[in-house]
Amino acid sequence: MKKTTKLVALLMALLMVVTMFAACGGSKAPAEEAPKADAPAAEAPAEEGAYIGKVTLTLKHDVHGNDSIWAEKYAKEKYGATYEVIDPDQDLAKQIAGVETFISKGVDGIILHPVTEDGVNEIIQEVRDADINIMAYNLNPTDRKIPFLAIDESEVAFQMGADMTKQWMELYPDKPVSVGFISWTDIAFCFDNRTGPFIKGVKSVVEPDTSANPNPAVFQNSAGEELTGATYWEHAGGVLEVAQQVTADAITKYPNVNIVYGDNVSNGLGALAAYEAAGRGLAEDGVPLTEIIASTDASSGELIKLADPTCSLKYALGMQPQIFAYAQVDMIMELINGTLDNDTYVERTTPDCYFNYYKDSVQDMQDWFNTQYNPATPLDLAAEIAK
């Protein structure tokens, strides 16, 4: 009986101690003393809802604007997560400030689409010092220590360059192939995934003629390979007005260029506008008269031009905002849930596509756009061309 009495007394004493700690509700052990096992990351989103912050490149861009719309919807529906986006409008200082805002808010994870590859390394370290998950998207920071989601474009860019070259040679076997680029010449991503693979695609068919320019531009990709073969390689930085101006200058200097590639929507449409202003950029029944033009993104404006048999823009890489958004949200949630290690570099890809006037139907392009961009008014290419 004495042993039982002592045991009961001991249990009552322990109960009183537990009660006293429970009454001091606001008291918590310092974060560094709390073992992670006490609050597993995988349980937090399910119980409370994760908070995802995205610092994009710009929301003015059709792809990135629609990407954010899809991501907010998908994050809520699949994960019960809050998704917020900050738009620095291609300004690095504003992008860093945006990341700092999310740090101060204590978000669970940050998706960062860098303005430049080499300008975000320090702010990434600040995010990690704050014990917040972070991943990079589209452009890979030079200090590659965080998970990265790339857009797989190089294969389709190579194929597009090869297909355009074959098409031109079939139409005009007596006119030498000459290539011009309206580009982002300060971003390695473009050399690695767009213009670099494109010129390699051209050269897989024929060595382009650069004789009109005694000093054609030479650039390097991230692997250190020299990229040659373009008669002109102009920087426009994704600004339509700049693209139009530098292309106008290039047309005057190098009128013989007949394969033209703008490596984003503004560069592509700006280049087309310059050729049209010069009385070029035209086609008859889908046959380009003086050059074939390609663009990147496959926005509604590009697809309308591409599908128009009187326009010489006949190819476009297709950026897929719905697919890109889903892949980003899935990856950041893996980091938040602890199924991916934020301090281990891993690279994944999400697929791009490309459209070819001579292979893809108007209906196929229209259906793709209306799915990926989910416009308030569905795109009707035939009606747009008829205007």
C-alpha positions as CSV (number, residue, x, y, z in Angstrom):
1,M,0.0,0.0,0.0
2,K,2.8,2.4,0.8
3,K,4.3,1.8,-2.7
4,T,1.0,2.6,-4.2
5,T,0.5,5.7,-2.2
6,K,4.0,7.0,-3.2
7,L,3.2,6.3,-6.8
8,V,0.0,8.2,-6.7
9,A,1.7,11.1,-5.0
10,L,4.4,11.2,-7.6
11,L,1.9,11.2,-10.5
12,M,-0.1,14.0,-8.8
13,A,3.1,16.1,-8.5
14,L,3.9,15.5,-12.2
15,L,0.4,16.6,-13.2
16,M,0.8,19.8,-11.2
17,V,4.0,20.6,-13.0
18,V,2.5,20.0,-16.5
19,T,-0.5,22.2,-15.5
20,M,1.8,25.0,-14.5
21,F,3.6,25.0,-17.8
22,A,0.3,24.9,-19.7
23,A,-0.9,28.0,-17.9
24,C,2.2,29.9,-19.2
25,G,0.8,29.7,-22.7
26,G,3.0,32.4,-24.4
27,S,6.2,30.9,-23.3
28,K,8.3,29.0,-26.0
29,A,11.7,27.5,-26.1
30,P,14.1,29.4,-28.5
31,A,13.9,28.3,-32.1
32,E,17.4,26.8,-32.0
33,E,16.5,24.6,-29.1
34,A,13.4,23.2,-30.6
35,P,14.1,20.0,-32.5
36,K,12.7,19.9,-36.0
37,A,10.9,16.7,-35.2
38,D,8.5,18.6,-32.9
39,A,7.0,20.4,-35.9
40,P,7.6,18.4,-39.0
41,A,7.5,20.6,-42.2
42,A,5.4,18.0,-44.0
43,E,2.5,18.6,-41.6
44,A,2.4,22.4,-41.6
45,P,0.8,23.0,-45.0
46,A,-1.9,20.3,-44.4
47,E,-2.8,21.8,-41.0
48,E,-2.3,25.5,-41.5
49,G,-1.9,26.2,-45.2
50,A,1.5,27.1,-46.7
51,Y,2.4,30.6,-47.7
52,I,4.2,30.8,-51.0
53,G,5.9,34.1,-52.2
54,K,6.8,34.5,-55.9
55,V,9.1,37.3,-57.1
56,T,8.7,37.2,-60.8
57,L,10.6,38.8,-63.7
58,T,7.6,41.0,-64.8
59,L,3.9,40.6,-64.9
60,K,3.7,42.6,-68.1
61,H,4.9,39.6,-70.0
62,D,2.0,37.4,-71.2
63,V,3.7,34.2,-70.1
64,H,4.7,35.3,-66.6
65,G,1.5,37.2,-66.0
66,N,-0.6,34.1,-66.8
67,D,1.9,31.8,-65.0
68,S,1.1,33.7,-61.8
69,I,-2.7,33.5,-62.3
70,W,-2.5,29.7,-62.8
71,A,-0.1,29.3,-59.9
72,E,-2.4,31.1,-57.4
73,K,-5.3,29.0,-58.4
74,Y,-3.4,25.7,-58.5
75,A,-1.7,26.3,-55.1
76,K,-5.0,27.0,-53.5
77,E,-6.9,24.0,-55.1
78,K,-4.2,21.4,-54.7
79,Y,-2.4,22.4,-51.5
80,G,-4.7,24.8,-49.7
81,A,-1.8,27.2,-49.9
82,T,-1.7,31.0,-50.1
83,Y,0.2,32.3,-53.2
84,E,1.4,35.9,-53.5
85,V,3.4,37.5,-56.3
86,I,5.6,40.6,-56.3
87,D,6.4,42.2,-59.6
88,P,9.8,44.0,-59.9
89,D,9.2,44.8,-63.6
90,Q,12.7,43.6,-64.6
91,D,14.4,45.8,-62.0
92,L,17.0,44.0,-59.9
93,A,16.9,46.3,-57.0
94,K,13.1,46.0,-56.8
95,Q,13.4,42.3,-57.1
96,I,15.8,42.1,-54.1
97,A,13.4,44.4,-52.1
98,G,10.6,42.0,-53.0
99,V,12.5,39.0,-51.6
100,E,13.2,41.0,-48.5
101,T,9.4,41.7,-48.2
102,F,8.7,38.0,-48.2
103,I,11.4,37.4,-45.6
104,S,9.8,39.9,-43.3
105,K,6.4,38.2,-43.8
106,G,7.8,34.9,-42.8
107,V,6.6,33.0,-45.8
108,D,7.2,29.3,-46.0
109,G,8.8,29.3,-49.4
110,I,9.9,31.7,-52.2
111,I,10.0,31.1,-55.9
112,L,12.6,33.5,-57.5
113,H,12.7,34.2,-61.2
114,P,16.0,36.2,-61.3
115,V,16.3,39.3,-63.3
116,T,19.9,38.4,-63.9
117,E,21.8,35.2,-63.0
118,D,24.6,37.0,-61.1
119,G,22.7,39.6,-59.1
120,V,20.7,37.5,-56.6
121,N,23.3,35.4,-54.8
122,E,23.4,37.5,-51.7
123,I,19.7,37.8,-51.3
124,I,19.3,34.0,-51.7
125,Q,21.8,33.6,-48.8
126,E,19.6,36.0,-46.7
127,V,16.6,33.8,-47.4
128,R,18.5,30.7,-46.3
129,D,19.8,32.5,-43.2
130,A,16.1,33.2,-42.3
131,D,15.5,29.4,-42.6
132,I,13.0,30.0,-45.5
133,N,12.8,27.7,-48.4
134,I,13.7,29.1,-51.8
135,M,14.0,27.8,-55.4
136,A,15.1,29.5,-58.6
137,Y,13.0,29.4,-61.8
138,N,13.9,30.0,-65.5
139,L,17.2,31.7,-64.8
140,N,19.8,29.9,-62.7
141,P,21.8,32.0,-60.2
142,T,25.5,31.8,-60.7
143,D,26.0,30.5,-57.2
144,R,24.0,27.3,-57.8
145,K,23.2,26.1,-54.3
146,I,19.4,26.0,-54.4
147,P,17.0,23.8,-56.4
148,F,16.3,25.1,-59.9
149,L,13.4,24.6,-62.3
150,A,14.5,25.2,-65.9
151,I,12.4,25.5,-69.0
152,D,13.5,22.9,-71.5
153,E,13.9,25.0,-74.7
154,S,17.2,24.1,-76.3
155,E,16.0,21.0,-78.2
156,V,13.0,22.8,-79.7
157,A,15.1,25.9,-80.5
158,F,17.6,23.7,-82.3
159,Q,14.8,22.0,-84.2
160,M,13.2,25.3,-85.1
161,G,16.5,26.6,-86.5
162,A,17.0,23.5,-88.6
163,D,13.4,23.5,-89.9
164,M,13.4,27.1,-90.8
165,T,16.7,26.6,-92.7
166,K,15.3,23.6,-94.6
167,Q,12.2,25.5,-95.5
168,W,14.1,28.5,-96.8
169,M,16.4,26.3,-98.9
170,E,13.4,24.5,-100.3
171,L,11.7,27.7,-101.3
172,Y,14.8,29.6,-102.4
173,P,17.6,27.1,-103.3
174,D,19.6,29.9,-105.0
175,K,19.6,32.4,-102.1
176,P,22.3,31.7,-99.4
177,V,21.0,31.4,-95.9
178,S,21.9,34.4,-93.8
179,V,20.8,34.7,-90.1
180,G,20.0,37.7,-87.9
181,F,19.1,37.7,-84.1
182,I,17.2,40.3,-82.1
183,S,18.1,39.1,-78.6
184,W,19.0,39.5,-75.0
185,T,22.8,39.6,-75.2
186,D,23.4,40.0,-71.5
187,I,21.6,36.9,-70.3
188,A,23.3,33.5,-70.5
189,F,20.0,31.7,-70.5
190,C,19.2,33.0,-74.0
191,F,22.5,31.8,-75.4
192,D,22.1,28.4,-73.7
193,N,18.5,27.8,-74.6
194,R,17.4,29.9,-77.5
195,T,19.8,31.7,-79.9
196,G,22.7,29.3,-79.2
197,P,20.7,26.1,-80.0
198,F,18.9,27.9,-82.9
199,I,22.2,28.8,-84.7
200,K,23.4,25.2,-84.1
201,G,20.2,24.0,-85.7
202,V,20.9,26.2,-88.7
203,K,24.4,25.0,-89.0
204,S,23.3,21.3,-88.8
205,V,21.8,22.0,-92.3
206,V,24.1,24.5,-93.9
207,E,26.9,26.9,-92.9
208,P,25.2,30.3,-93.0
209,D,26.6,33.2,-95.1
210,T,28.1,36.0,-93.0
211,S,30.0,37.7,-95.8
212,A,27.9,40.9,-95.6
213,N,29.4,41.6,-92.2
214,P,33.2,41.5,-92.0
215,N,33.1,41.4,-88.2
216,P,30.1,39.3,-87.2
217,A,29.3,39.1,-83.5
218,V,30.7,36.2,-81.6
219,F,29.2,35.2,-78.2
220,Q,29.8,32.4,-75.8
221,N,27.3,30.1,-74.0
222,S,27.7,29.0,-70.4
223,A,29.8,26.0,-71.5
224,G,32.3,28.4,-73.1
225,E,31.4,27.4,-76.7
226,E,31.7,30.2,-79.3
227,L,28.5,30.9,-81.1
228,T,29.1,32.1,-84.6
229,G,27.1,32.2,-87.8
230,A,24.8,35.2,-87.4
231,T,25.3,38.2,-89.7
232,Y,23.8,40.4,-87.1
233,W,23.1,39.8,-83.4
234,E,21.5,42.8,-81.9
235,H,20.6,43.5,-78.3
236,A,17.0,44.6,-77.6
237,G,16.5,43.4,-74.0
238,G,12.9,42.4,-74.5
239,V,11.7,45.9,-75.2
240,L,9.5,46.1,-78.4
241,E,10.4,49.6,-79.3
242,V,14.2,48.9,-79.0
243,A,13.8,45.7,-81.0
244,Q,12.1,47.6,-83.8
245,Q,14.8,50.3,-83.8
246,V,17.8,47.9,-83.8
247,T,16.2,45.7,-86.4
248,A,15.5,48.7,-88.7
249,D,19.2,49.6,-88.5
250,A,20.2,46.0,-89.2
251,I,17.9,45.9,-92.3
252,T,19.7,48.9,-93.7
253,K,23.1,47.4,-93.1
254,Y,22.3,43.8,-94.0
255,P,19.3,43.5,-96.3
256,N,20.4,40.0,-97.4
257,V,19.5,38.4,-94.0
258,N,16.6,36.0,-94.6
259,I,16.3,34.0,-91.4
260,V,15.4,36.2,-88.4
261,Y,14.9,35.1,-84.8
262,G,13.6,37.3,-82.0
263,D,14.3,35.4,-78.7
264,N,11.2,36.7,-76.8
265,V,7.8,38.0,-77.8
266,S,8.8,41.7,-77.8
267,N,12.1,41.0,-79.7
268,G,10.2,38.9,-82.2
269,L,7.3,41.2,-82.8
270,G,9.6,44.2,-82.8
271,A,11.7,42.7,-85.5
272,L,8.6,41.9,-87.6
273,A,7.3,45.4,-87.2
274,A,10.7,46.8,-88.5
275,Y,10.6,44.5,-91.5
276,E,7.0,45.4,-92.2
277,A,7.9,49.1,-91.9
278,A,10.6,48.5,-94.5
279,G,8.0,47.0,-96.9
280,R,9.1,43.5,-96.1
281,G,7.9,40.8,-93.6
282,L,5.3,39.7,-96.2
283,A,4.2,36.3,-97.6
284,E,1.9,35.0,-100.3
285,D,-0.2,32.0,-99.5
286,G,2.2,31.2,-96.6
287,V,5.4,31.6,-98.8
288,P,7.7,34.3,-97.3
289,L,8.9,36.8,-100.0
290,T,12.1,38.1,-98.5
291,E,12.7,36.4,-95.1
292,I,11.3,33.9,-92.6
293,I,10.9,35.3,-89.1
294,A,10.6,33.4,-85.8
295,S,9.6,34.5,-82.3
296,T,9.4,33.2,-78.8
297,D,6.5,32.7,-76.4
298,A,3.6,32.1,-78.9
299,S,1.4,34.9,-77.4
300,S,-1.9,35.7,-79.1
301,G,-0.2,38.5,-81.1
302,E,2.5,36.1,-82.4
303,L,0.0,33.3,-83.2
304,I,-2.2,35.7,-85.2
305,K,0.8,36.7,-87.3
306,L,2.1,33.1,-87.6
307,A,-1.3,31.8,-88.8
308,D,-1.7,34.7,-91.3
309,P,-0.7,33.5,-94.8
310,T,0.3,37.0,-95.7
311,C,2.9,37.4,-92.9
312,S,6.4,36.0,-93.0
313,L,6.5,35.2,-89.2
314,K,6.1,31.5,-89.5
315,Y,7.6,29.9,-86.4
316,A,7.4,30.5,-82.7
317,L,8.6,28.8,-79.5
318,G,5.6,28.2,-77.3
319,M,6.0,29.1,-73.6
320,Q,3.4,27.2,-71.5
321,P,2.3,29.2,-68.5
322,Q,-0.1,26.6,-67.1
323,I,2.5,23.8,-67.2
324,F,5.2,26.1,-65.9
325,A,3.0,27.3,-63.0
326,Y,2.1,23.8,-61.9
327,A,5.7,22.6,-61.9
328,Q,6.9,25.6,-59.8
329,V,4.2,25.2,-57.2
330,D,4.8,21.4,-57.0
331,M,8.5,21.9,-56.5
332,I,8.3,24.7,-53.8
333,M,5.8,22.5,-51.9
334,E,8.2,19.6,-51.9
335,L,10.7,22.0,-50.3
336,I,8.2,23.2,-47.8
337,N,7.1,19.6,-47.0
338,G,10.7,18.5,-46.6
339,T,10.7,16.0,-49.4
340,L,13.4,18.1,-51.2
341,D,16.5,19.4,-49.4
342,N,16.8,23.2,-49.9
343,D,20.6,23.1,-49.5
344,T,21.2,20.4,-52.1
345,Y,21.4,21.5,-55.7
346,V,18.9,19.8,-58.0
347,E,17.8,20.8,-61.5
348,R,14.5,19.9,-63.1
349,T,13.0,20.9,-66.4
350,T,9.5,21.8,-67.5
351,P,8.7,21.4,-71.3
352,D,8.5,24.1,-73.9
353,C,7.1,23.5,-77.4
354,Y,7.2,25.2,-80.8
355,F,4.8,26.0,-83.6
356,N,5.5,25.7,-87.3
357,Y,3.1,27.2,-89.9
358,Y,3.8,24.4,-92.3
359,K,3.1,21.6,-89.8
360,D,0.6,22.8,-87.2
361,S,-3.0,23.5,-87.9
362,V,-4.8,26.8,-86.9
363,Q,-7.1,24.7,-84.7
364,D,-4.1,23.1,-82.8
365,M,-2.5,26.5,-82.2
366,Q,-5.8,28.0,-81.1
367,D,-6.6,25.1,-78.7
368,W,-3.2,25.2,-77.2
369,F,-3.3,29.0,-76.5
370,N,-6.8,28.9,-75.0
371,T,-5.7,26.2,-72.6
372,Q,-2.3,27.6,-71.6
373,Y,-3.4,31.3,-71.4
374,N,-7.0,30.8,-70.4
375,P,-8.1,34.2,-71.9
376,A,-11.3,35.8,-70.8
377,T,-12.4,35.7,-74.5
378,P,-11.1,32.6,-76.2
379,L,-8.7,33.2,-79.1
380,D,-10.3,32.7,-82.6
381,L,-7.4,32.8,-85.0
382,A,-9.5,32.6,-88.2
383,A,-11.6,35.6,-87.0
384,E,-8.5,37.6,-86.1
385,I,-6.9,37.0,-89.4
386,A,-10.0,38.0,-91.2
387,K,-10.1,41.4,-89.6
